[in-house]
Amino acid sequence: MSQALEGIRVIDFTHDQAGPSCTQMLAWLGADVIKIENPKGGDRARRLWNSDNPDVDSFFFLLLNSNKRSTVIDLKAAEGKEIARRLIKEADVVAENLGPGVMDRLGLGYDAVKELNPRAVYASVKGFGSYGPYSAYKCFEPVAQATSGAMSVTGEAGGTPLVNGANIGDSGTGMHLAMAILAALVQRGRTGKGQLVEVAMQEAVLNLTRVKFTGTLATGEPLRRSGNRSPTGGYSDLIRCAPSKSEGGGVDDYIYIIVPPDNPEMFHAAMEVIGRPELKEDARFKTPAARAKNAAALTEVLESWTVSRNKHDVMKAFAGRGMVCGAVLDTAEVLKDPHLRERGTIVDLDHPTRGRFSTIISPLRLSDSPVTPRRAPLFGEHSEEVLRSLAGYTAEEIATLRQKGIVTQG
């Protein structure tokens, strides 16, 4: 069965997380993503968070680069730039998230790519965009969260701002860029022309945070942190469950429960599940406003039942009655989660140096375009294959380029 983006070729100059998360999504959807890496170790993600075994590619890299091909080219050399230009001529998409001005200095910026290949979509991630007062500033995940408002609304009431554990700055930006690329490809189908698409990390996180601005728009006052409880009425909180027997048991043994203000049936169901139906008429909990005001007392009531039961059983009991809730799964539990395993979101792959390991693949489900997961490429694994089949180099020319250190084969 063919895939949605079969026939789309991406020349990928991205590294770390924001760019690779975008191009990985395109690869999962069937695009041929050719990752361009430098001869001095390639994508720095290969070495990040790799304390368990520094001699092999990190799991950080493996999680972000499945279904791609790797080609190692020295872009500082004239011959390397020529290889890149040949590949760009065959590209549908050129993606980059290098520092401000780097691609221009390499002679591979948007204007140069447009001249080489007017049909190519040039996709760029920047921390703060290519113009504006912050455009020359560097940006990593926590900085994007800080400058977008996301950090200011994350944390306990009265406590300090906190970084969100999900990588909404990096991978969130990558998902926005993938959407922009797909839109540009659709438009190219009408116009025959490519274009520049750009996503700034600050703005991508702002977009993900935007509903938090409703109160500020109404009152002019900033939204204050409220921890696990709803800042907008109704009841929501983190509820303790029985500690698990595993090492560290109790640390993540919670369930999160939401009782929307416009759905009292969920509160009634909760009281029935815990065997306290008389509390449906308790003045402290009878209305959404009362439940919000007396949230601590309601949490105490719920915990009197949940603390003797494990979080999975509690989730099944509440969710089975139509309540909105979810057990707090730690990262080890997620990798074993039977639901994610059955849906094929968590799968096991074999790797030449890492052996068999669990990985996370695309959450997108297209009925006519299933994802076939492939491991991330080794450093330079496809250099000769790409140069011969796409850039038109002969075996003798490739051998000369290898001798000069212009290309590297893994």
N, C-alpha and C positions, 0 to 999 in steps of 0.2 A: 504494500500500500504506500503510495507516495505521501510526502509530507508537505505541509502548507508552504514552506519557504524553499522547497527543492528548486535548485537552479539559481538561487540568490547567493552571490559570493561576497564575503565580508573580509576585507583586509583590516586586521585588528592590531592597532598600535597601543592597546590599553594595558594597564598593569594594576596591581593591588586589587581593589574590590569594586569601585563604582563602575568603571568601564567594563571589566570582565563579567560582572553580573549581567550587564546589558547584552554583551555578545554571546554569553552562554544561553540566555533566553532565546536569541535568534538561532543558535546552534540546535537547541532542543526542538525548535520548530522546523528544523530541516535545512537551515542555511549552511553553506560550506564556510566555516569560519577559520581563517588562516591567521594564527597568532604570530606576530613578528616580535622576536626577542633579541636582545643584544648579546654579543658573545661573552660578556663578563657576567655570566650567571643568569641572564635572562630576567624574567619577571621577578621582582624582589619578593613577591608572594611565595615563591618556591621555598624561601628560607624563613618566612615569618611564622612565629608560634610553632617552632620545630624542635623544641628542646628534647622531645622523646627520641628523635633520631635525626641529627643534623646532616647525615650523609645521603638522605633521600628527600624527595619532594614533600613539603608539608601537607597536612590534611587541609589547611587553609587554602592552599593552591588547588588541591584536588577537588574541593567543594565548589570552586568557582570556574573551572576550566574544562569540565567534561564536554565531550562531543566536538572538540576543536582539534585543529592540526597545528603543530609548532614548527616554525621556520626561523632559524637564527641568522641574522644579517647584521653586519656592521654598517649602520647607517651614517657613520661619520666618514666613511671612505667613499670615494667617487663611484667605485664599482657597486658598493652597497646601495647607494642612492639610485643607481641605474636599475638594479634589481627591483627596488621598491616602485619605481616609476612603471616598470613593465607590469608588475602585479596590479598596480592601481588602474592601469588601462583595461584590465580584465575584471574590475570590481563593480559591484552594484552599490556597496557601502564601504566607506572608509571611516573607521572609528578610532578615536584617540581621547585619552585623558591625561596627557602629559602636562607639564607645567606651562604657565602662560608664555607664549612666544616660542616654545621649543620646536613645534612642527614647522613654523615659519623659518626658523634658523636652519632647519634641516632641508629647506626647500620643498617641504611637503605640506604646507598650509593649504587652506581652502582655495585660495586663488590659483595656486599651482595645480592642485588636484582638478579644479574646474577646467583648466586649460588642457590637462591631459585627458580628462574623461568627463565631459559635460553631463553625462547621465548618472554619474556617481552621487550618492547621498553622502555628504560629509557630516559625520556625527561627532559632537564634542561635548565632553563633561568638563566643567570648570567649577571651582569652589564657589565663586561669586559672579561668574559670567565673564564675558570678554570685554565688557565696558561697565562704567560706573565707578564710584569712589573706591570700592573694595576690590576692583578687578585684578589688581596685582598681588593681592593677599593669598597666602596658602590656606588650604582648608582640609581638615580631616573630619571624620564622623562626628566627634563631640562638638567641634566648632560649628558645624552645620546645625546641630541641634540647639546650640546656645544662641546663635544669631537668628534663628527662625521663630523663636518663641516656644519651641517644644520643651526645652529644658526647664523653662520657667513654670510650666504647668505639671511637671513630673516630680513627685516626691510627697512626703508626708506634710500635712498641714502644719505650718509653722517651722518646718525643717528647711534644709538647704535644697536648691535645685539639684536634680539627679539626671544623669545620662540614661536614656532609655536603653534597655538591653538589646532590643532589636536594632539592626543596622539600617535604620530608616534614612540615614544620611547617605551611605554608600549604596547599598542594594536598592534603597528606595529611589535614589537618583537613577540608577541603572534601569529600573523598570520604567521610569518616565521616559528615559532616552529611547528605550526599545519601542515604546508607543509612538514617539515622534518619528523614528525611523520608518516604522510601518506606514504611518500616515504619508510620509514623504514618498515612499515607494508607490503607494496608491496614486498620489498626485502625479508622479512621473509617468504612470500608465496613461494619464490624460495628456500631459504636456510633452513628454519625451525628455524632460530635463530633470537633473538632480538639483539639490539645494543644500544649504547649510542648515543643520539643526543643532541646537545647543540647549543643554539643561544645566542650570547652576544648582549646586547642592543645597545652598541656603533656600532657594526657591522651591525645590522639590520637597524639602521637609516642611516648609511653610504650607505648601499645598496639602500635605498629609495632616497638618495641624489645624487647618482653617476653621473647622467647626468649633474649636475652642475659643474663637474670637466673637462668638455670638453675643456673649454678655458684654464684652468691651464695646462692641458696636452699639449696643443698646444704652449703656450707662457711661461709657468713657473710662471705666475703671478696669484695671488689669484683672484677669482671672487668677485667683489664688489656688495654690496647691491644696488638694483634698485627699491625698493618699488613695486608698482603695474605695473610698465612699464617693457616691455621686455628687457632683457640685450643682446638679440641676434639678434636684428633687427626687422623690422615690427612695428606694433602698437598694444599696449594693454594698457588698463587703466581702472580705476574705475570711473564711470560716475554718477554724482549726478542726482537723480530723485526727484519728488515732495515729501515733507514730508508727512508721513502717519498721520492719525488723532489719532492713538493710543498713549498711554503714551510713551514718549521717541521718538516720531516720528522725523525722520530725521537722527537718529543715524546710522541706517542700511539701509537707503533708497538710495541704489546705485544699479547699474548694472555693471557687469564686461564684457568688450568687448575685443575680440581678432580679429585682422585682420592679418592673417599670411602673411609673405613676399612673399609667392609663390601663393597667391590667391587674386589678385586685385579685383575679382568680389565681394568679401565681402565688400570692401570699396565702390565700386560703388553702391551696394545694400543699404548700410548705408546712402549714400547721397540721394538716391531716397526716402528712408523711411522718412527722415527729411525734404524733399522738397527742397533740395539744389543740384540738379543734376549738376549745373554749376561747382561745386567744384571738380568734377571728373578730370577736366583739370587744376585745380589750381596747379601752380608749387610747392607750399609748400607740396602738398599731392599726387602728381602724381605717385611717385615711393615709394617702401618700405623704401629706405634710407631717402627720403624726409619726409615721414610720421613719421619715428622714430625721425628724427632731430627736427621736428615741432610737436611733440606729444602734448605739452601743448596747442598749437593753435588748433589742431584737437579736443582735449578734450573740449575746449571752444565752438567750433562749435557744437559738439554733445550735450553739456549741454544746449545750447540755445533752444533746442527742448525738451530734457528729463526733465528739471526742472519743467515743467508744467504738467507732466504726472507721474502716479505711476509706480513703478518698474515692477509690473506684466504686465501692459499694454505695457511697453517698451520692456520687454523680449519677449512678444508674437509678437510684431511688427517686431523686429529684427530677432528673431529666425525663424519666419514664412517666412523670406526672405533668409533663409539658413545661417545666420550669427552665429558665435560661441559666445554665450553670456549667462549670467545667473544672475538673481536677487540675491542680497545678502539677504539670509533669516536668521533671527535671530533664536535662539533655540526654542522660542515659536512658531514661524511660521513654522519651520520644523515639529514640532509635529502635526501640523494641515494640513500640505501640502497635497492637494488632490491626487497628483501623488503618493507620498509615501504611502498614505492610500490605494489607489486602488491596488497598487502592494503588499500590505501586509507587508511592511517593518516597518511601524509604526502600532502597534496594541494596543488594550486595554486588560488588564488582571485584574482579581480579586485577591486580596491578603488578607489573614486573618487579618492582622493588618493595612495595608496601604489602604485597600479598593480597588476601581477600579483606575487604573493608566495607563498612556500611556508608552509603552516601544518600544525599537528598536530591531528587530530580524535580522536574518542572511541575508546578501546581496547575498548569493549564491543561484542560482536557478537551481535545478536538476529536470528534468521533471519527473523522476521516483522516486524521493526521496524528497517529499515536507516536509517542516518544520512544525511541530505542536508545537507552542510555549506553554511552561508551565512556571509558575512563579518560581522565585528562592525559594529554600527550606528554611524553618525556621531552626533556630539553632538546630541541632541534630534531625531533624524531622524523619530521616530514620535510626537512630542508631540500634534499635532492629530489624527492617526488614532486614538490611544488615548483622548484626551479625548472625541472624538465618538462612537466606537463602544462604549466601555466605561463611561465616566463620565457619558454623557448630555448633554454640553454642546453647545449650538448653535454654528454658525459665528460668529454675532455675539458670543456669550459668550466664545468662544475668542479672538476678535480683541481684546476688552476686556482679557482676562487677559494677552495678549501686550503690549498697550500699557502695562500696569502693571508688566511684567517678572515676572509670576508664573509664566508658562510661556515656554519658548523653543523655537522650531522651528529645527532645523539647516538 
